[in-house]
């Protein structure tokens, strides 16, 4: 009851909306993909033919996938991307829980390359897309620029893993800040 003897339930209530500015830090892992060397040591009818290459990246924690654009090669020249993939992370990996990047280099034969055009050989899929190399790398646990490096790509040859090619890439881990508006509703009761 209030001073005049009525219940608070009888008093009109007004909803107020408050806005609060919230600062949130997040991390960005930048994977700069430059070029691949010795990516396709081909023999037989597909040697020196045109092909399209793409780098696909899967982040292990949320299974998010990222990819570069496809680039075309002619003859002996390896693929060159010069492209960055940006992966947003809410938190950094801890010693207990690592986050991995699974990187695959895919090849798709050009349909104008002749000789079947779909690139079928012992390692091709039914779609004509082949994994020509893969690597698994850990996401760094500290901020920084980890420099350019030639990462060895593994390829399956039967039951055996073979290192046949290199992927030139660079890793950078930075922290950014995002400001968000958080809206809260409060009920204000007017008293007589």
N, CA, C and O atoms as a DFTB+ gen file, in Angstrom:
768 C
 N C O
     1  1       0.835      -1.190       0.000
     2  2       0.000       0.000       0.000
     3  2       0.868       1.238       0.000
     4  3       1.941       1.267       0.603
     5  1       0.386       2.265      -0.689
     6  2       1.107       3.528      -0.664
     7  2       0.444       4.475       0.335
     8  3      -0.430       4.055       1.093
     9  1       0.839       5.725       0.345
    10  2       0.385       6.678       1.356
    11  2      -1.113       6.946       1.320
    12  3      -1.708       7.202       2.367
    13  1      -1.731       6.897       0.169
    14  2      -3.164       7.188       0.093
    15  2      -4.026       5.938       0.254
    16  3      -5.232       6.002       0.018
    17  1      -3.450       4.815       0.643
    18  2      -4.200       3.616       0.947
    19  2      -4.466       2.700      -0.229
    20  3      -5.151       1.692      -0.054
    21  1      -3.958       2.996      -1.428
    22  2      -4.201       2.124      -2.582
    23  2      -3.034       1.160      -2.773
    24  3      -1.928       1.390      -2.286
    25  1      -3.304       0.102      -3.477
    26  2      -2.287      -0.903      -3.784
    27  2      -1.357      -0.413      -4.891
    28  3      -1.767       0.384      -5.735
    29  1      -0.107      -0.882      -4.894
    30  2       0.819      -0.552      -5.984
    31  2       0.330      -1.107      -7.314
    32  3       0.699      -0.597      -8.372
    33  1      -0.498      -2.151      -7.268
    34  2      -1.010      -2.742      -8.505
    35  2      -1.944      -1.792      -9.244
    36  3      -2.144      -1.916     -10.453
    37  1      -2.516      -0.836      -8.500
    38  2      -3.431       0.121      -9.112
    39  2      -2.694       1.274      -9.777
    40  3      -3.294       2.037     -10.534
    41  1      -1.425       1.408      -9.508
    42  2      -0.640       2.534     -10.017
    43  2      -0.126       2.182     -11.405
    44  3       0.409       1.093     -11.609
    45  1      -0.283       3.089     -12.357
    46  2       0.205       2.783     -13.710
    47  2       1.724       2.625     -13.721
    48  3       2.441       3.366     -13.048
    49  1       2.199       1.659     -14.487
    50  2       3.641       1.421     -14.612
    51  2       4.093       1.874     -15.986
    52  3       3.361       1.734     -16.965
    53  1       5.284       2.409     -16.058
    54  2       5.853       2.863     -17.319
    55  2       7.121       2.059     -17.588
    56  3       7.961       1.899     -16.703
    57  1       7.253       1.560     -18.802
    58  2       8.476       0.849     -19.174
    59  2       9.497       1.840     -19.700
    60  3       9.203       2.638     -20.590
    61  1      10.672       1.784     -19.156
    62  2      11.777       2.609     -19.631
    63  2      12.797       1.696     -20.290
    64  3      13.043       0.585     -19.821
    65  1      13.378       2.160     -21.358
    66  2      14.416       1.380     -22.026
    67  2      15.739       2.102     -21.843
    68  3      15.891       3.256     -22.244
    69  1      16.680       1.421     -21.244
    70  2      18.008       1.991     -21.050
    71  2      18.957       1.368     -22.057
    72  3      18.847       0.186     -22.382
    73  1      19.878       2.161     -22.540
    74  2      20.900       1.646     -23.445
    75  2      22.244       1.712     -22.744
    76  3      22.613       2.716     -22.135
    77  1      22.945       0.624     -22.851
    78  2      24.255       0.531     -22.233
    79  2      25.255       0.169     -23.333
    80  3      25.033      -0.770     -24.097
    81  1      26.335       0.906     -23.407
    82  2      27.368       0.626     -24.397
    83  2      28.320      -0.416     -23.820
    84  3      28.933      -0.196     -22.776
    85  1      28.438      -1.545     -24.502
    86  2      29.260      -2.651     -24.024
    87  2      30.459      -2.812     -24.946
    88  3      30.317      -2.859     -26.168
    89  1      31.634      -2.894     -24.349
    90  2      32.876      -3.089     -25.105
    91  2      33.199      -4.581     -25.096
    92  3      33.245      -5.210     -24.039
    93  1      33.421      -5.141     -26.290
    94  2      33.746      -6.562     -26.409
    95  2      34.998      -6.755     -27.230
    96  3      35.112      -6.228     -28.336
    97  1      35.935      -7.507     -26.693
    98  2      37.146      -7.843     -27.441
    99  2      36.924      -9.155     -28.189
   100  3      36.259     -10.065     -27.694
   101  1      37.481      -9.229     -29.363
   102  2      37.472     -10.474     -30.124
   103  2      38.798     -10.559     -30.871
   104  3      39.524      -9.571     -30.978
   105  1      39.102     -11.723     -31.375
   106  2      40.388     -11.972     -32.021
   107  2      40.166     -12.281     -33.495
   108  3      39.157     -12.870     -33.883
   109  1      41.130     -11.872     -34.298
   110  2      41.073     -12.168     -35.729
   111  2      42.361     -12.885     -36.113
   112  3      43.460     -12.358     -35.945
   113  1      42.201     -14.084     -36.626
   114  2      43.327     -14.837     -37.164
   115  2      43.311     -14.609     -38.670
   116  3      42.354     -14.968     -39.356
   117  1      44.380     -14.011     -39.169
   118  2      44.487     -13.748     -40.603
   119  2      45.466     -14.747     -41.200
   120  3      46.627     -14.820     -40.796
   121  1      44.985     -15.506     -42.157
   122  2      45.812     -16.463     -42.888
   123  2      45.993     -15.900     -44.286
   124  3      45.057     -15.888     -45.087
   125  1      47.199     -15.435     -44.575
   126  2      47.500     -14.918     -45.912
   127  2      48.081     -16.058     -46.731
   128  3      49.118     -16.623     -46.381
   129  1      47.414     -16.387     -47.812
   130  2      47.843     -17.481     -48.687
   131  2      48.483     -16.854     -49.913
   132  3      47.839     -16.097     -50.640
   133  1      49.753     -17.169     -50.143
   134  2      50.469     -16.572     -51.272
   135  2      50.463     -17.476     -52.501
   136  3      49.841     -17.153     -53.512
   137  1      51.157     -18.607     -52.411
   138  2      51.317     -19.466     -53.592
   139  2      51.674     -20.881     -53.156
   140  3      52.038     -21.119     -52.005
   141  1      51.566     -21.807     -54.090
   142  2      51.964     -23.195     -53.849
   143  2      53.066     -23.560     -54.830
   144  3      53.073     -23.126     -55.982
   145  1      53.994     -24.368     -54.344
   146  2      55.088     -24.849     -55.200
   147  2      55.022     -26.362     -55.300
   148  3      54.664     -27.050     -54.344
   149  1      55.371     -26.864     -56.467
   150  2      55.393     -28.314     -56.716
   151  2      54.065     -28.965     -56.347
   152  3      54.031     -30.103     -55.879
   153  1      52.976     -28.238     -56.559
   154  2      51.670     -28.702     -56.105
   155  2      51.153     -29.885     -56.907
   156  3      50.389     -30.696     -56.383
   157  1      51.541     -29.994     -58.127
   158  2      50.933     -30.998     -58.983
   159  2      51.975     -31.681     -59.845
   160  3      52.115     -31.379     -61.030
   161  1      52.682     -32.575     -59.256
   162  2      53.695     -33.312     -60.023
   163  2      52.975     -34.381     -60.836
   164  3      52.911     -35.550     -60.455
   165  1      52.453     -33.952     -61.935
   166  2      51.620     -34.827     -62.765
   167  2      52.450     -35.596     -63.788
   168  3      53.482     -35.132     -64.274
   169  1      51.974     -36.736     -64.075
   170  2      52.535     -37.559     -65.145
   171  2      51.373     -37.982     -66.029
   172  3      50.222     -37.958     -65.592
   173  1      51.652     -38.358     -67.230
   174  2      50.593     -38.885     -68.084
   175  2      49.830     -37.805     -68.826
   176  3      50.353     -36.712     -69.043
   177  1      48.581     -38.105     -69.221
   178  2      47.831     -37.237     -70.130
   179  2      47.474     -35.865     -69.559
   180  3      47.152     -34.962     -70.332
   181  1      47.519     -35.666     -68.211
   182  2      47.115     -34.379     -67.649
   183  2      48.290     -33.444     -67.411
   184  3      48.083     -32.316     -66.964
   185  1      49.497     -33.866     -67.688
   186  2      50.668     -33.029     -67.434
   187  2      50.586     -31.744     -68.259
   188  3      50.253     -31.765     -69.444
   189  1      50.896     -30.636     -67.603
   190  2      50.930     -29.309     -68.228
   191  2      49.574     -28.878     -68.786
   192  3      49.517     -28.136     -69.766
   193  1      48.510     -29.326     -68.186
   194  2      47.177     -28.910     -68.601
   195  2      46.672     -27.822     -67.660
   196  3      47.190     -27.636     -66.559
   197  1      45.668     -27.126     -68.112
   198  2      45.052     -26.065     -67.325
   199  2      44.254     -26.662     -66.163
   200  3      43.587     -27.685     -66.319
   201  1      44.331     -26.013     -65.000
   202  2      43.561     -26.457     -63.837
   203  2      43.220     -25.251     -62.966
   204  3      43.863     -24.205     -63.049
   205  1      42.207     -25.418     -62.137
   206  2      41.785     -24.400     -61.177
   207  2      42.143     -24.891     -59.784
   208  3      41.945     -26.063     -59.463
   209  1      42.675     -23.988     -58.949
   210  2      43.081     -24.348     -57.589
   211  2      42.410     -23.430     -56.582
   212  3      42.164     -22.254     -56.850
   213  1      42.121     -23.996     -55.415
   214  2      41.497     -23.241     -54.340
   215  2      42.022     -23.770     -53.010
   216  3      42.274     -24.966     -52.863
   217  1      42.185     -22.865     -52.038
   218  2      42.580     -23.264     -50.690
   219  2      41.339     -23.197     -49.807
   220  3      40.660     -22.171     -49.752
   221  1      41.047     -24.307     -49.112
   222  2      39.907     -24.369     -48.194
   223  2      40.427     -24.568     -46.776
   224  3      41.312     -25.389     -46.535
   225  1      39.868     -23.807     -45.844
   226  2      40.304     -23.835     -44.449
   227  2      39.099     -24.167     -43.576
   228  3      38.036     -23.561     -43.713
   229  1      39.274     -25.144     -42.670
   230  2      38.236     -25.476     -41.696
   231  2      38.803     -25.246     -40.311
   232  3      39.876     -25.749     -39.976
   233  1      38.076     -24.480     -39.504
   234  2      38.490     -24.204     -38.122
   235  2      37.866     -25.276     -37.239
   236  3      36.665     -25.531     -37.331
   237  1      38.669     -25.908     -36.384
   238  2      38.237     -27.116     -35.673
   239  2      37.184     -26.892     -34.594
   240  3      36.381     -27.790     -34.344
   241  1      37.157     -25.733     -33.946
   242  2      36.247     -25.548     -32.817
   243  2      34.783     -25.507     -33.258
   244  3      33.958     -26.252     -32.729
   245  1      34.462     -24.659     -34.205
   246  2      33.071     -24.510     -34.652
   247  2      32.817     -25.118     -36.026
   248  3      31.708     -25.023     -36.552
   249  1      33.830     -25.737     -36.605
   250  2      33.734     -26.340     -37.941
   251  2      33.339     -25.326     -39.009
   252  3      32.691     -25.668     -39.998
   253  1      33.742     -24.063     -38.795
   254  2      33.471     -23.047     -39.816
   255  2      34.446     -23.237     -40.969
   256  3      35.596     -23.622     -40.760
   257  1      33.987     -22.969     -42.180
   258  2      34.826     -23.149     -43.361
   259  2      35.016     -21.824     -44.081
   260  3      34.110     -20.995     -44.162
   261  1      36.221     -21.655     -44.599
   262  2      36.606     -20.459     -45.332
   263  2      37.362     -20.917     -46.565
   264  3      37.936     -22.006     -46.573
   265  1      37.368     -20.096     -47.605
   266  2      38.124     -20.490     -48.793
   267  2      38.586     -19.268     -49.569
   268  3      38.031     -18.175     -49.455
   269  1      39.622     -19.498     -50.359
   270  2      40.113     -18.468     -51.266
   271  2      39.309     -18.557     -52.555
   272  3      38.498     -19.465     -52.737
   273  1      39.542     -17.627     -53.422
   274  2      38.941     -17.727     -54.756
   275  2      39.709     -18.805     -55.528
   276  3      40.826     -19.168     -55.159
   277  1      39.108     -19.299     -56.579
   278  2      39.799     -20.254     -57.446
   279  2      40.726     -19.485     -58.376
   280  3      40.357     -18.439     -58.910
   281  1      41.935     -20.013     -58.565
   282  2      42.860     -19.409     -59.526
   283  2      43.217     -20.455     -60.565
   284  3      43.290     -21.647     -60.265
   285  1      43.438     -20.003     -61.781
   286  2      43.738     -20.913     -62.879
   287  2      45.235     -20.928     -63.144
   288  3      45.908     -19.901     -63.061
   289  1      45.735     -22.098     -63.461
   290  2      47.141     -22.237     -63.839
   291  2      47.212     -22.769     -65.258
   292  3      46.308     -23.456     -65.734
   293  1      48.279     -22.444     -65.900
   294  2      48.555     -22.963     -67.243
   295  2      49.935     -23.599     -67.212
   296  3      50.908     -22.971     -66.794
   297  1      50.012     -24.824     -67.647
   298  2      51.316     -25.468     -67.765
   299  2      52.008     -25.673     -66.439
   300  3      51.409     -26.183     -65.492
   301  1      53.283     -25.274     -66.365
   302  2      54.116     -25.576     -65.204
   303  2      54.024     -24.547     -64.085
   304  3      54.587     -24.763     -63.012
   305  1      53.337     -23.446     -64.304
   306  2      53.259     -22.403     -63.287
   307  2      52.314     -22.845     -62.176
   308  3      51.188     -23.265     -62.444
   309  1      52.777     -22.748     -60.912
   310  2      51.938     -23.125     -59.779
   311  2      50.916     -22.050     -59.459
   312  3      51.049     -20.918     -59.923
   313  1      49.900     -22.382     -58.676
   314  2      48.857     -21.411     -58.346
   315  2      49.370     -20.293     -57.437
   316  3      50.156     -20.531     -56.520
   317  1      48.911     -19.074     -57.708
   318  2      49.254     -17.900     -56.901
   319  2      47.941     -17.238     -56.492
   320  3      47.140     -16.854     -57.344
   321  1      47.725     -17.108     -55.186
   322  2      46.480     -16.518     -54.685
   323  2      46.671     -15.076     -54.220
   324  3      45.915     -14.191     -54.620
   325  1      47.662     -14.839     -53.387
   326  2      47.876     -13.522     -52.758
   327  2      46.563     -13.032     -52.151
   328  3      46.086     -11.940     -52.461
   329  1      45.999     -13.854     -51.288
   330  2      44.683     -13.578     -50.714
   331  2      44.696     -13.882     -49.217
   332  3      45.406     -14.779     -48.764
   333  1      43.908     -13.130     -48.461
   334  2      43.823     -13.326     -47.012
   335  2      42.462     -13.898     -46.632
   336  3      41.430     -13.515     -47.181
   337  1      42.490     -14.819     -45.681
   338  2      41.284     -15.383     -45.087
   339  2      41.260     -14.899     -43.639
   340  3      42.234     -15.089     -42.910
   341  1      40.157     -14.272     -43.214
   342  2      40.037     -13.724     -41.861
   343  2      39.071     -14.587     -41.055
   344  3      37.926     -14.801     -41.452
   345  1      39.558     -15.078     -39.913
   346  2      38.763     -15.959     -39.064
   347  2      38.585     -15.281     -37.710
   348  3      39.560     -15.028     -37.004
   349  1      37.339     -14.989     -37.353
   350  2      37.037     -14.340     -36.076
   351  2      36.930     -15.387     -34.984
   352  3      36.274     -16.415     -35.156
   353  1      37.587     -15.115     -33.847
   354  2      37.541     -16.010     -32.696
   355  2      37.046     -15.229     -31.486
   356  3      37.492     -14.104     -31.259
   357  1      36.141     -15.797     -30.711
   358  2      35.655     -15.135     -29.496
   359  2      36.711     -15.160     -28.399
   360  3      36.811     -14.228     -27.601
   361  1      37.492     -16.221     -28.365
   362  2      38.536     -16.336     -27.351
   363  2      39.736     -17.065     -27.922
   364  3      39.647     -17.742     -28.946
   365  1      40.859     -16.911     -27.239
   366  2      42.082     -17.586     -27.667
   367  2      42.083     -19.016     -27.147
   368  3      41.487     -19.301     -26.108
   369  1      42.744     -19.909     -27.858
   370  2      42.839     -21.274     -27.350
   371  2      43.683     -21.299     -26.077
   372  3      44.631     -20.527     -25.933
   373  1      43.332     -22.183     -25.172
   374  2      44.111     -22.349     -23.947
   375  2      44.978     -23.588     -24.106
   376  3      44.866     -24.309     -25.098
   377  1      45.829     -23.831     -23.142
   378  2      46.675     -25.018     -23.191
   379  2      45.868     -26.304     -23.163
   380  3      46.298     -27.327     -23.696
   381  1      44.682     -26.250     -22.531
   382  2      43.838     -27.443     -22.414
   383  2      43.107     -27.759     -23.713
   384  3      42.938     -28.920     -24.084
   385  1      42.680     -26.703     -24.392
   386  2      41.858     -26.892     -25.593
   387  2      42.494     -26.170     -26.774
   388  3      42.468     -24.941     -26.844
   389  1      43.057     -26.926     -27.691
   390  2      43.678     -26.326     -28.866
   391  2      42.645     -26.154     -29.973
   392  3      41.680     -26.911     -30.079
   393  1      42.879     -25.139     -30.787
   394  2      42.071     -24.942     -31.987
   395  2      42.997     -25.182     -33.173
   396  3      44.127     -24.696     -33.196
   397  1      42.517     -25.925     -34.143
   398  2      43.328     -26.272     -35.310
   399  2      42.719     -25.683     -36.573
   400  3      41.511     -25.465     -36.666
   401  1      43.589     -25.435     -37.536
   402  2      43.155     -25.102     -38.886
   403  2      43.515     -26.285     -39.769
   404  3      44.668     -26.716     -39.806
   405  1      42.530     -26.805     -40.474
   406  2      42.757     -27.868     -41.446
   407  2      42.734     -27.200     -42.815
   408  3      41.709     -26.665     -43.238
   409  1      43.853     -27.236     -43.493
   410  2      44.003     -26.531     -44.765
   411  2      44.156     -27.561     -45.878
   412  3      44.983     -28.468     -45.788
   413  1      43.354     -27.412     -46.921
   414  2      43.433     -28.300     -48.080
   415  2      43.571     -27.468     -49.345
   416  3      42.931     -26.428     -49.498
   417  1      44.417     -27.947     -50.245
   418  2      44.512     -27.342     -51.573
   419  2      43.764     -28.273     -52.520
   420  3      44.084     -29.457     -52.636
   421  1      42.758     -27.712     -53.196
   422  2      41.921     -28.490     -54.109
   423  2      42.245     -28.137     -55.550
   424  3      42.582     -26.995     -55.862
   425  1      42.139     -29.138     -56.432
   426  2      42.346     -28.919     -57.866
   427  2      41.107     -29.378     -58.619
   428  3      40.539     -30.436     -58.350
   429  1      40.713     -28.549     -59.566
   430  2      39.623     -28.917     -60.474
   431  2      40.146     -28.700     -61.882
   432  3      40.603     -27.609     -62.222
   433  1      40.078     -29.721     -62.681
   434  2      40.555     -29.629     -64.066
   435  2      39.647     -28.733     -64.883
   436  3      38.429     -28.735     -64.704
   437  1      40.244     -27.974     -65.775
   438  2      39.474     -27.144     -66.695
   439  2      38.813     -28.047     -67.719
   440  3      39.437     -28.981     -68.223
   441  1      37.549     -27.774     -68.030
   442  2      36.845     -28.620     -68.999
   443  2      37.413     -28.463     -70.400
   444  3      37.186     -29.311     -71.263
   445  1      38.154     -27.382     -70.630
   446  2      38.744     -27.184     -71.953
   447  2      40.125     -27.810     -72.071
   448  3      40.788     -27.667     -73.098
   449  1      40.567     -28.514     -71.010
   450  2      41.922     -29.060     -71.039
   451  2      42.022     -30.354     -71.819
   452  3      43.124     -30.857     -72.037
   453  1      40.899     -30.902     -72.242
   454  2      40.931     -32.134     -73.025
   455  2      41.259     -33.325     -72.149
   456  3      41.377     -33.192     -70.931
   457  1      41.406     -34.487     -72.760
   458  2      41.803     -35.672     -72.010
   459  2      40.813     -36.046     -70.924
   460  3      41.220     -36.537     -69.871
   461  1      39.533     -35.830     -71.145
   462  2      38.547     -36.193     -70.127
   463  2      38.039     -34.993     -69.377
   464  3      36.921     -35.027     -68.864
   465  1      38.819     -33.924     -69.292
   466  2      38.381     -32.662     -68.736
   467  2      38.013     -32.672     -67.275
   468  3      38.120     -31.637     -66.617
   469  1      37.583     -33.803     -66.735
   470  2      37.155     -33.799     -65.344
   471  2      38.299     -34.138     -64.405
   472  3      38.096     -34.208     -63.193
   473  1      39.484     -34.347     -64.930
   474  2      40.654     -34.565     -64.097
   475  2      40.681     -35.907     -63.402
   476  3      41.356     -36.044     -62.382
   477  1      39.987     -36.890     -63.904
   478  2      39.945     -38.171     -63.210
   479  2      41.273     -38.896     -63.337
   480  3      41.809     -39.102     -64.426
   481  1      41.763     -39.262     -62.199
   482  2      42.929     -40.133     -62.107
   483  2      42.777     -40.899     -60.804
   484  3      41.693     -40.899     -60.221
   485  1      43.806     -41.535     -60.341
   486  2      43.688     -42.406     -59.176
   487  2      43.214     -41.678     -57.923
   488  3      42.593     -42.300     -57.061
   489  1      43.490     -40.369     -57.794
   490  2      43.129     -39.672     -56.560
   491  2      41.953     -38.725     -56.721
   492  3      41.699     -37.924     -55.821
   493  1      41.231     -38.783     -57.821
   494  2      40.153     -37.815     -58.028
   495  2      38.845     -38.310     -57.425
   496  3      38.672     -39.499     -57.156
   497  1      37.943     -37.380     -57.222
   498  2      36.616     -37.721     -56.726
   499  2      35.659     -37.779     -57.909
   500  3      36.040     -37.489     -59.043
   501  1      34.419     -38.154     -57.636
   502  2      33.434     -38.233     -58.716
   503  2      33.068     -36.849     -59.248
   504  3      32.496     -36.741     -60.332
   505  1      33.389     -35.793     -58.506
   506  2      33.086     -34.435     -58.962
   507  2      34.212     -33.844     -59.796
   508  3      34.074     -32.742     -60.327
   509  1      35.316     -34.555     -59.916
   510  2      36.456     -34.029     -60.660
   511  2      37.320     -33.095     -59.834
   512  3      38.215     -32.445     -60.373
   513  1      37.067     -33.018     -58.532
   514  2      37.862     -32.182     -57.633
   515  2      38.780     -33.089     -56.827
   516  3      38.329     -34.075     -56.244
   517  1      40.059     -32.760     -56.794
   518  2      41.051     -33.558     -56.079
   519  2      41.644     -32.749     -54.940
   520  3      41.824     -31.538     -55.066
   521  1      41.948     -33.409     -53.826
   522  2      42.752     -32.798     -52.774
   523  2      44.196     -33.092     -53.149
   524  3      44.619     -34.248     -53.145
   525  1      44.956     -32.047     -53.475
   526  2      46.335     -32.260     -53.916
   527  2      47.341     -32.010     -52.800
   528  3      48.540     -32.210     -52.994
   529  1      46.872     -31.579     -51.642
   530  2      47.746     -31.407     -50.489
   531  2      46.962     -30.893     -49.304
   532  3      45.987     -30.158     -49.457
   533  1      47.402     -31.293     -48.103
   534  2      46.721     -30.823     -46.890
   535  2      47.727     -30.677     -45.763
   536  3      48.784     -31.306     -45.750
   537  1      47.354     -29.814     -44.809
   538  2      48.188     -29.600     -43.631
   539  2      47.279     -29.211     -42.469
   540  3      46.222     -28.611     -42.669
   541  1      47.696     -29.556     -41.261
   542  2      46.969     -29.212     -40.036
   543  2      47.901     -28.346     -39.200
   544  3      49.010     -28.767     -38.867
   545  1      47.453     -27.127     -38.856
   546  2      48.302     -26.244     -38.050
   547  2      47.508     -25.725     -36.850
   548  3      46.304     -25.491     -36.955
   549  1      48.189     -25.543     -35.697
   550  2      47.490     -25.026     -34.518
   551  2      47.278     -23.519     -34.613
   552  3      48.102     -22.803     -35.184
   553  1      46.172     -23.045     -34.052
   554  2      45.943     -21.606     -33.934
   555  2      46.843     -21.114     -32.804
   556  3      46.857     -21.717     -31.731
   557  1      47.593     -20.032     -33.019
   558  2      48.493     -19.530     -31.971
   559  2      47.722     -19.133     -30.710
   560  3      46.542     -18.788     -30.773
   561  1      48.403     -19.188     -29.574
   562  2      47.781     -18.837     -28.297
   563  2      48.129     -17.420     -27.858
   564  3      47.600     -16.938     -26.857
   565  1      49.008     -16.748     -28.590
   566  2      49.396     -15.378     -28.249
   567  2      49.288     -14.491     -29.478
   568  3      49.455     -14.943     -30.610
   569  1      49.003     -13.209     -29.226
   570  2      48.899     -12.244     -30.316
   571  2      50.248     -12.072     -30.990
   572  3      51.287     -12.179     -30.339
   573  1      50.240     -11.805     -32.295
   574  2      51.484     -11.532     -32.989
   575  2      51.434     -11.897     -34.456
   576  3      50.465     -12.464     -34.962
   577  1      52.532     -11.542     -35.119
   578  2      52.721     -11.862     -36.529
   579  2      53.693     -13.030     -36.571
   580  3      54.832     -12.913     -36.119
   581  1      53.259     -14.118     -37.095
   582  2      54.070     -15.331     -37.083
   583  2      54.884     -15.514     -38.356
   584  3      55.489     -16.565     -38.566
   585  1      54.899     -14.496     -39.200
   586  2      55.773     -14.476     -40.363
   587  2      55.354     -15.397     -41.491
   588  3      54.439     -16.210     -41.363
   589  1      56.060     -15.239     -42.599
   590  2      55.808     -16.051     -43.786
   591  2      56.583     -17.352     -43.665
   592  3      57.740     -17.365     -43.246
   593  1      55.934     -18.433     -44.034
   594  2      56.617     -19.728     -43.999
   595  2      56.104     -20.625     -45.115
   596  3      55.000     -20.446     -45.629
   597  1      56.912     -21.566     -45.463
   598  2      56.522     -22.564     -46.458
   599  2      56.065     -23.796     -45.685
   600  3      56.876     -24.506     -45.089
   601  1      54.775     -24.037     -45.702
   602  2      54.183     -25.153     -44.969
   603  2      54.173     -26.386     -45.869
   604  3      53.733     -26.312     -47.016
   605  1      54.654     -27.519     -45.354
   606  2      54.675     -28.745     -46.144
   607  2      53.264     -29.311     -46.274
   608  3      52.544     -29.457     -45.287
   609  1      52.886     -29.624     -47.503
   610  2      51.578     -30.224     -47.769
   611  2      51.731     -31.728     -47.936
   612  3      52.621     -32.200     -48.644
   613  1      50.861     -32.466     -47.283
   614  2      50.896     -33.924     -47.323
   615  2      49.839     -34.408     -48.303
   616  3      48.757     -33.835     -48.426
   617  1      50.191     -35.475     -48.987
   618  2      49.263     -36.100     -49.937
   619  2      49.271     -37.601     -49.665
   620  3      50.321     -38.183     -49.395
   621  1      48.103     -38.218     -49.736
   622  2      48.029     -39.662     -49.518
   623  2      48.403     -40.397     -50.801
   624  3      47.900     -40.091     -51.882
   625  1      49.289     -41.362     -50.656
   626  2      49.658     -42.245     -51.760
   627  2      49.460     -43.667     -51.246
   628  3      50.365     -44.258     -50.656
   629  1      48.280     -44.203     -51.475
   630  2      47.930     -45.493     -50.880
   631  2      47.720     -45.294     -49.385
   632  3      46.914     -44.458     -48.976
   633  1      48.448     -46.064     -48.563
   634  2      48.369     -45.915     -47.105
   635  2      49.459     -45.002     -46.573
   636  3      49.567     -44.801     -45.363
   637  1      50.253     -44.457     -47.449
   638  2      51.422     -43.671     -47.052
   639  2      51.192     -42.182     -47.296
   640  3      50.628     -41.782     -48.315
   641  1      51.646     -41.367     -46.332
   642  2      51.577     -39.916     -46.501
   643  2      52.886     -39.446     -47.118
   644  3      53.967     -39.818     -46.660
   645  1      52.784     -38.629     -48.153
   646  2      53.976     -38.121     -48.822
   647  2      53.956     -36.605     -48.813
   648  3      52.926     -35.983     -49.071
   649  1      55.106     -36.018     -48.512
   650  2      55.252     -34.571     -48.627
   651  2      55.763     -34.304     -50.029
   652  3      56.870     -34.708     -50.383
   653  1      54.949     -33.619     -50.832
   654  2      55.335     -33.374     -52.217
   655  2      55.363     -31.904     -52.581
   656  3      55.960     -31.534     -53.592
   657  1      54.728     -31.050     -51.774
   658  2      54.611     -29.656     -52.185
   659  2      54.615     -28.732     -50.975
   660  3      54.560     -29.175     -49.828
   661  1      54.682     -27.438     -51.262
   662  2      54.738     -26.417     -50.217
   663  2      53.677     -25.358     -50.471
   664  3      53.369     -25.027     -51.616
   665  1      53.125     -24.832     -49.386
   666  2      52.176     -23.725     -49.453
   667  2      52.799     -22.549     -48.712
   668  3      53.045     -22.626     -47.509
   669  1      53.055     -21.460     -49.436
   670  2      53.617     -20.262     -48.813
   671  2      52.482     -19.463     -48.192
   672  3      51.532     -19.076     -48.874
   673  1      52.592     -19.220     -46.885
   674  2      51.518     -18.555     -46.160
   675  2      52.070     -17.775     -44.980
   676  3      53.239     -17.908     -44.620
   677  1      51.213     -16.961     -44.386
   678  2      51.593     -16.155     -43.232
   679  2      50.413     -16.134     -42.264
   680  3      49.261     -16.032     -42.685
   681  1      50.704     -16.231     -40.963
   682  2      49.677     -16.173     -39.927
   683  2      49.861     -14.927     -39.077
   684  3      50.979     -14.585     -38.694
   685  1      48.747     -14.245     -38.783
   686  2      48.760     -13.104     -37.863
   687  2      47.565     -13.244     -36.935
   688  3      46.465     -13.573     -37.377
   689  1      47.779     -12.995     -35.649
   690  2      46.689     -13.021     -34.680
   691  2      46.612     -11.654     -34.018
   692  3      47.567     -11.215     -33.377
   693  1      45.479     -10.983     -34.170
   694  2      45.293      -9.641     -33.619
   695  2      44.034      -9.608     -32.759
   696  3      43.163     -10.473     -32.855
   697  1      43.970      -8.572     -31.911
   698  2      42.777      -8.373     -31.097
   699  2      42.097      -7.092     -31.550
   700  3      42.757      -6.074     -31.758
   701  1      40.804      -7.139     -31.701
   702  2      40.008      -5.979     -32.074
   703  2      38.943      -5.749     -31.011
   704  3      38.666      -6.620     -30.186
   705  1      38.358      -4.569     -31.049
   706  2      37.306      -4.224     -30.098
   707  2      36.043      -3.864     -30.859
   708  3      36.081      -3.172     -31.876
   709  1      34.952      -4.336     -30.353
   710  2      33.650      -4.048     -30.945
   711  2      32.789      -3.431     -29.842
   712  3      32.759      -3.926     -28.715
   713  1      32.097      -2.354     -30.178
   714  2      31.179      -1.734     -29.233
   715  2      29.763      -2.104     -29.638
   716  3      29.378      -1.968     -30.799
   717  1      28.998      -2.572     -28.668
   718  2      27.629      -2.987     -28.949
   719  2      26.693      -2.270     -27.989
   720  3      27.066      -1.961     -26.858
   721  1      25.494      -2.014     -28.440
   722  2      24.481      -1.398     -27.590
   723  2      23.645      -2.514     -26.976
   724  3      23.038      -3.323     -27.678
   725  1      23.633      -2.535     -25.663
   726  2      22.848      -3.516     -24.928
   727  2      21.622      -2.789     -24.380
   728  3      21.763      -1.843     -23.605
   729  1      20.447      -3.209     -24.765
   730  2      19.215      -2.541     -24.322
   731  2      18.616      -3.306     -23.153
   732  3      18.466      -4.527     -23.192
   733  1      18.276      -2.548     -22.107
   734  2      17.642      -3.137     -20.927
   735  2      16.304      -2.456     -20.710
   736  3      16.185      -1.240     -20.858
   737  1      15.312      -3.233     -20.364
   738  2      14.001      -2.658     -20.048
   739  2      13.823      -2.692     -18.536
   740  3      14.074      -3.701     -17.877
   741  1      13.382      -1.557     -18.013
   742  2      13.085      -1.479     -16.583
   743  2      11.668      -0.973     -16.414
   744  3      11.192      -0.146     -17.190
   745  1      11.018      -1.466     -15.417
   746  2       9.655      -1.020     -15.133
   747  2       9.740       0.049     -14.050
   748  3      10.310      -0.175     -12.982
   749  1       9.179       1.188     -14.332
   750  2       9.165       2.292     -13.375
   751  2       7.741       2.438     -12.861
   752  3       6.808       2.626     -13.642
   753  1       7.579       2.351     -11.559
   754  2       6.251       2.478     -10.959
   755  2       6.122       3.895     -10.424
   756  3       6.941       4.352      -9.626
   757  1       5.098       4.570     -10.868
   758  2       4.854       5.944     -10.426
   759  2       4.066       5.919      -9.128
   760  3       3.065       5.211      -9.015
   761  1       4.509       6.678      -8.167
   762  2       3.838       6.745      -6.866
   763  2       3.067       8.059      -6.780
   764  3       3.534       9.082      -7.281
   765  1       1.905       8.043      -6.159
   766  2       1.121       9.270      -5.948
   767  2       1.697      10.056      -4.802
   768  3       1.182      11.122      -4.464
